């Protein structure tokens, strides 16, 4: 068991954490980024990013990798490790999931959020066997098949456009009669010959069968909220995009959270515990965009640098 003291421990290696690492390393703060999976974050699961200034079009995986390389180039240490607890103090004491520990004079929470489950019958039963939360990861399995996408936000519409390249048909089921996604991608989806819509409708069940010991999805049941009638849409795949849940379980209520579990931070990105900061998707009120995530990471480091200097 080793204990090392860093100026800054950044928890989360997505755009926020890696941008923070670039700024911190360049400010000569001894910095470690702790990332449970692969550096890059959720953007790595996005097919195409078209709204990061200076880069009109890039795959999410490549952008995530560029953030990673950039942070490493300027000396940030990246460790593949989940954090299981933080004990406040001077310094903070972090225990990692592998049992090792480290100490840091400040902590930046940049753990982001993950896809929310819908909690309908069949969702868990067919997860990974037709039910997915990531079109870029799983879409290939639905080439020339019919798929259903649930939701009306940026994720649902963007991923529907991606799926339409592969699938025979994409049906977007949305609980209202208007999408909340950005207009530019709405227009593309509304005009797409392979994409159709079930407005004012919710998904009530995911139906499937087991054949030769393998389960797979065959259809979804949909309730039209206006007519109160139920119908079935044949589909091999169901992609669920109904919002995000913050990755804050490991905090065990250490810092103040809002009612949805996002971390409450002030305009200096400081949480309810001095020395612990929060930025990007995990921060309550943050606009979930890559440009905002990176900007918040950089701004938080400026505040952390002042805190460390005091
Ligand atoms: P979101 O914007 O919260 O949209 C979730 C969608 O799911 C909404 O249309 C919502 O309907 C619907 N919904 C929520 N709960 C539901 C339920 N129980 N049953 C049926 N439908 C339900 O989530 P998101 O699309 O994952 O986006 C998350 C954040 O990331 C957003 O801030 C988004 O702008 C950002 N993002 C940005 C980009 C980009 O800039 N290219 C790409 C992806 C995501 P209502 O509309 O009726 O509320």
Boltz pocket constraint, residues with backbone or C-beta under 6 A from the ligand:
constraints:
  - pocket:
      binder: B
      contacts: [[A, 51], [A, 118], [A, 150], [A, 151], [A, 152], [A, 153], [A, 154], [A, 155], [A, 156], [A, 158], [A, 173], [A, 175], [A, 176], [A, 178], [A, 179], [A, 180], [A, 201], [A, 202], [A, 241], [A, 242], [A, 243], [A, 244], [A, 286], [A, 287], [A, 288], [A, 289], [A, 290]]
      max_distance: 6.0
